[in-house]
Amino acid sequence: MSEKENFLTIKEAGQNELIIKKSRFIASFARTDTKEKAEAFIKEVSKKYHDATHNTYAYTIGLNDEQVKASDNGEPQGTAGVVELKALQLMKLKNVTVVVTRYFGGIKLGAGGLIRAYSNSVTEAAKAIGVVKRVLQKELSFSIPYNRLDEINHYLEKNDVFVSNRKYGTDVTFTLFVEDKDIKPLEADLTNLLNGQVTLKEIGQRYNEILLKEVNYHEQ
């Protein structure tokens, strides 16, 4: 399984607003996996804020940024769209479009001020909306006796294992999702906890999205 199959993106479409020296900066985000969807979102936001001073934007499509585009929309060259695109890439966000709308408040920010304002608008909006890690995980199942339920629940919760189902029959059967790299450590821990009385069965695999509690963009 390639690490390229795992990537970061925003949790959902959303907005965040910053006031910087009386100017309003409204960052609107959407998940877009094609150029057509990105362009449609830009058009939609620009129409909504048609009376704004500027509607700048950036998008990146593909897991290797195969398609990127940025626009300053009348701001000094290199102070808006390219800055937004760089912010997306530094955060390692994939398949996203951001439009940053500016309503001028009467105080000029200068080139450096604009760069900081547009960069911060993108970063703060992504944090406010939430960042998820989209990962390809294996679906596994195993069964345990009822008298071990609390112990295993505690272990899985403590280790942030994604449990999708618990079926209560003669025993308790867990269904969970785990990345490839975590399967062997999980199996070793469960074997140790249950004195060897456990068998992990692989059912299949699928992509899941995990909301990151803390985002250290440079380590993803």
SVG drawing of the C-alpha trace seen along z (x, -y; Angstrom):
<svg xmlns="http://www.w3.org/2000/svg" viewBox="-26 -54 34 73">
<polyline fill="none" stroke="black" stroke-width="0.4" points="0.0,0.0 1.6,-3.3 1.8,-6.2 0.5,-8.3 -2.9,-6.7 -3.0,-8.5 -3.5,-12.3 -4.8,-15.4 -7.8,-17.4 -10.4,-19.6 -13.2,-18.0 -16.0,-19.7 -16.8,-22.9 -16.8,-25.9 -15.8,-29.5 -13.9,-31.6 -13.5,-35.4 -10.7,-37.6 -10.7,-41.4 -7.3,-42.8 -6.9,-46.6 -10.6,-47.1 -10.5,-44.9 -12.7,-41.8 -11.0,-38.6 -13.5,-35.8 -11.9,-32.4 -14.3,-29.9 -13.2,-26.3 -14.5,-23.4 -13.3,-19.9 -12.8,-19.6 -11.3,-16.6 -11.6,-18.0 -10.7,-21.3 -14.3,-21.7 -15.5,-21.5 -12.9,-23.9 -13.8,-26.5 -17.5,-26.1 -16.9,-26.8 -14.8,-29.9 -17.6,-31.2 -20.2,-30.5 -18.3,-32.3 -17.3,-35.2 -21.0,-35.6 -22.1,-35.6 -19.5,-38.3 -19.8,-40.2 -19.6,-43.5 -16.2,-42.6 -13.0,-44.5 -11.3,-41.2 -12.1,-37.5 -8.7,-35.9 -8.3,-32.1 -6.1,-29.0 -6.7,-25.3 -4.8,-22.1 -6.1,-18.9 -4.5,-15.5 -2.3,-13.8 0.8,-15.2 -0.7,-18.7 -1.1,-17.7 -3.4,-20.7 -2.9,-24.0 -4.1,-27.5 -4.0,-30.8 -5.3,-34.3 -4.6,-37.7 -7.8,-39.1 -6.5,-42.7 -4.3,-42.6 -0.6,-43.4 1.1,-40.5 2.2,-37.7 0.4,-38.9 -2.7,-36.8 -3.4,-33.8 0.1,-32.4 0.4,-33.0 -2.8,-31.0 -1.6,-28.1 1.7,-28.0 -0.3,-27.9 -2.4,-24.9 0.8,-23.1 2.6,-23.8 -0.4,-22.3 -0.2,-19.4 -3.9,-19.7 -5.1,-17.9 -8.1,-18.3 -9.2,-21.6 -10.1,-25.1 -10.0,-28.2 -11.5,-31.6 -10.4,-34.5 -12.8,-37.5 -11.6,-40.9 -13.7,-43.9 -11.2,-46.8 -11.5,-48.7 -9.7,-51.9 -6.2,-51.1 -3.6,-49.9 -1.6,-46.9 1.4,-47.0 2.7,-43.9 4.1,-42.3 0.8,-42.9 -1.2,-41.5 0.9,-38.3 0.5,-37.7 -3.2,-38.4 -4.0,-36.1 -1.8,-33.3 -3.3,-33.6 -6.8,-33.6 -6.2,-30.2 -4.5,-28.7 -7.0,-29.8 -9.9,-28.8 -8.5,-25.3 -8.0,-25.0 -11.5,-26.3 -13.1,-23.9 -11.0,-20.9 -8.4,-18.8 -8.9,-15.1 -6.4,-12.4 -7.9,-10.2 -6.4,-6.7 -6.8,-3.4 -7.4,-0.9 -7.9,2.8 -11.2,4.0 -10.5,6.6 -12.7,8.7 -12.0,10.7 -14.1,12.2 -13.6,12.1 -15.5,13.4 -17.8,11.0 -15.5,10.9 -12.8,9.2 -15.0,6.6 -14.2,3.6 -10.4,4.3 -10.5,4.5 -12.8,1.4 -10.3,-0.5 -7.3,0.6 -9.0,-0.3 -10.2,-3.7 -6.8,-4.5 -5.0,-3.7 -7.6,-5.5 -8.5,-2.4 -11.5,-3.0 -14.2,-0.4 -17.0,-0.3 -19.2,2.4 -19.6,4.6 -21.8,7.6 -23.1,9.3 -23.8,13.0 -22.2,15.9 -19.1,13.8 -18.5,10.1 -17.3,9.7 -15.4,6.4 -15.1,5.0 -12.5,2.3 -10.3,0.5 -6.5,0.3 -3.7,-0.9 -1.4,1.8 1.5,0.5 -0.5,0.8 -1.9,4.4 1.1,6.3 1.5,4.1 -2.3,4.4 -2.2,8.2 0.7,8.4 -1.0,6.3 -4.3,8.2 -2.5,11.6 -0.7,10.4 -3.8,9.0 -5.9,12.1 -3.2,14.7 -3.0,15.8 -6.8,16.4 -7.5,14.2 -7.6,14.5 -7.7,11.4 -9.6,12.0 -9.2,9.6 -12.6,8.8 -11.6,6.1 -10.4,2.5 -11.8,-1.0 -10.9,-4.7 -11.7,-6.3 -11.3,-9.9 -9.8,-10.6 -10.2,-14.1 -6.8,-15.2 -6.9,-16.5 -3.6,-18.3 -2.1,-19.2 1.6,-19.3 1.6,-19.9 5.3,-19.3 5.1,-15.7 2.2,-14.4"/>
</svg>
